[in-house]
């Protein structure tokens, strides 16, 4: 799933985002509004990690969403 798709469905992913990054508040998620760079920055701030680590985590999250979407599509297609 590309980031434009994630941004478009941002509110739908709120629960998954808070599950992965529990230190993010509802206000954080509203402010971020699906903007990848803002998510990376807020993860850096809340968790005190380097930018490259925050970017890796966001990439992993995006990849996991993509895999889940692919798995769902396979199940529906059968």
C-alpha positions, -999 to 999 in steps of 0.1 A, spaced: 0 0 0 15 33 -10 15 62 13 -11 81 -7 -35 52 1 -26 53 38 -31 91 39 -65 87 22 -76 61 48 -58 77 77 -88 76 101 -93 40 94 -58 31 106 -60 51 138 -64 20 160 -35 2 143 -13 33 147 -21 36 184 -15 -1 189 19 2 173 29 36 188 9 39 220 26 71 230 9 89 201 -22 108 212 -55 113 193 -44 149 189 -11 137 174 -29 116 149 -53 144 140 -24 168 135 -3 143 115 -34 137 92 -16 110 72 15 130 64 44 106 65 71 130 74 50 144 103 44 108 116 82 101 115 89 134 134 63 127 160 76 91 166 111 106 170 98 131 195 76 107 215 101 78 216 134 97 216 148 77 186 168 87 156 151 97 124 164 67 105 149 44 131 115 62 130 115 60 92 123 22 94 94 17 118 70 37 95 82 17 65 77 -16 84 42 -4 93 34 5 56 47 -29 45 26 -47 71 -5 -29 59 4 -38 23 8 -75 32 -25 -75 51 -42 -59 21 -28 -85 -2 -38 -113 21 -73 -99 23 -76 -96 -15 -65 -132 -19 -92 -145 5 -119 -124 -13 -107 -137 -47 -111 -173 -37 
